[in-house]
Amino acid sequence: MSKLYKKWFFPFVLPAFAVFLIVVLIPFIIGIFYSFTGWRGSFFMGPNGRTTNPFEAFLGLKNYIAAFKQESFRSAFLFSVKFTVLAVIAVNVVALAQALLVNAIGKAVGIFRATFFLPNLLGGLSLGFIWLFIFNNIFTKVLFGKEGLIPMANCKSKLATQINLYRRAVIKHFSWIVIHPNFNLSDLFRGR
């Protein structure tokens, strides 16, 4: 590391690390600890009633055992695991295919990269209006409406609901993922 980097490393890194520690890491650890206690959202419930001491309300694995005994929790947990695995695979497959298509274009690769990445840089309000139009007009009427190409009758079946959930996850995440393989693939195709 050069002298300049050594001089300015800690003044720039320490505030960011402090914010990460205060906003992410400490609440995460506290949340894990609270999951082993009788935390009720604003107080602890111990064996002798309400308490402010989390160690008096320590339950160990009882919360987890009780949760896994419930069929609704097991079903939701299993669905979350399946959704995570399938959504990650689908997003990466779509992103890689899109990156390969963009790299095959040639001279205008930078314009297409910017086009795919631009919606991620816009504010939440503009993105909300854009996706509202896409979901309300294109997806719900043209693709998945009653007379659409792939009609889904109001997602009343479990399968239709899951398909819609995967579709939305892929649409939401693929533009972020497409940029990273895209840059790496463009370096490979330059013949360095």
N, C-alpha and C positions, 0 to 999 in steps of 0.2 A: 504494500500500500504506500502511496506517495505521502509526502509530508502534509499536503493539503487535505487529503482524505482523512489522515489520522487526526488532524486538527478539528475537522468539522463532522466526523463520524458520530460521536456521542451527542453533541448538541442537536443533531437532526434525528437520531434514532431514539434517544431516551424519551422525548415527548410522545412519539408514536407508540413506543413500547408501554409507556405509562397508561395511555388511553386504552390500548389493547388489554392490558392487565386489569384495569378498573372496569371496563365495559364488557369484556368477553370472558377472560380467564377466571377471575374471582367469582363472578356470578355463576359460571359453569360449575366450579368446584362446590360452591354453596348449594347449588341445585342438586348435585349428586348427593351431598351430605343430607339435605332435607328429604330426599327420597327414602332414606333409611329411618326417618323419624315420623312422628304423628303430626306433621305440619298440615294445617287446615286453611292456609292462605293468609290468615292474620294472627294466628296463635298456634301453639303446640298443644296437642291433646295427649297427655300422659296417662299412666294407669290411675292416677289420683285426680283426674280432671284437667282443666286448663292450666297451662304453665307457660312461663316465658323462657324457660331453660330448655334448649333443644336436647340436652343430654338426658334430662328426665323423661323425655318423650321418645327416646331411642327405641326403635322396633326391630332393627336388623333387617332381615329379608322378608318379614311378614307382609309388607306392602307388595313386594314383587310376587310372592306366592299367591296372595289374594287376587292380584291382577291376572295372573296366568290361569287361575281357576275359573275365571269368567270366560264363557264362550265368545262373547262379543269382543273382549280384549284380544283373545287369541286370533280371532278372525281378522280384526283390524291390524294386528301386528303382522300376520302372515301376508295380508294384502299390501301393507307398507313395504315389506321386504321384496315381494314380487314386483311391485310397482317400481321400486328403486332399481332393481336389477334390469328390468325390461326397459325402463325409461333411459337409463344410462346407455344401454346398448343401442336403442333406437336413435337417440340424439347423436351418438358418435358415428353411427352408420350414415345417417342423413348428412351430417357435417362433413364426413370424409368424401361422400359422393359429391356434395356441393363443391368442396375444395378441388376435387379432381376436374369437375366441369369448368370451374372458373379458371384453373390453370391451363386447360386445353384451349382457352380463347386466344391467348397470345398477347398482343400488344396492349389491350385494354384491361389487363388483369387488375391494375391498381384502382381503376374506376369501379369495377365490380366488387373488389374487396371493400372499398369505401361504401358502396351501396348496401352491401350486406351488413356492414358494421354500423352504419349511420343510425339506424333505429335504436341501438343501444346507447347512443350518446345523447339522444333527445330527452327532453324532460318526461316525467311520468304522465303528465296531462296529455301531451301530444300522442304519446304511445297509447294511452288509454283510448283516445278517440279513433286512432287508426285501427287498433284491434277490435274496438267496438263495431266499427264499420265492417271489418273482415268477418267477424263472428256472426253479426246480425244479417248481413247481406249475402256474403259469399258462402260461408259454411252452412248456416242454418237454412238458407233458401236454395242456393245452387247445388251444393254438394249433399247435405244431409237433410234437406227439407222433405216434405211429403212427396213432392214430385221431383226431387233431386236425383243426382246420379247414384248416391248411396243412401237411400232413405232410412232414417232411424226414427221410429215413432216415439218421440219425446223421451227417449232413453229410459223406458220403463223396465227394460231387462238389465240384469247385472252385466252382461257382456257388452251391451251397447254403452253403458255408463263407463266401463273400463276402457273401451275403445276411444271414447271421447276424452277421457283423462289422459291417455297416452298421446293422443293427437295433439292436445293442448300443450303437453310437456315438450314434445318434439318441436312444435312451432315456437315455443317460448325460448328454448335453449339452443337451438341449432345455430343461430346466427352468432352467438358467442363462440361456440366450439369451431365453427367453420373458419374463423380467422387464424387460429393457431396452426392447424394442419396446413392451411393454405400458405402461410408464410414459409413453413418448413418445406413443403412440397416445391414451392417456387425456387428455393435454394437448391434442391436436388436436381431440378430440370435445367438449371443454368449450366451444369456440367463442370462444376468447380472441382 
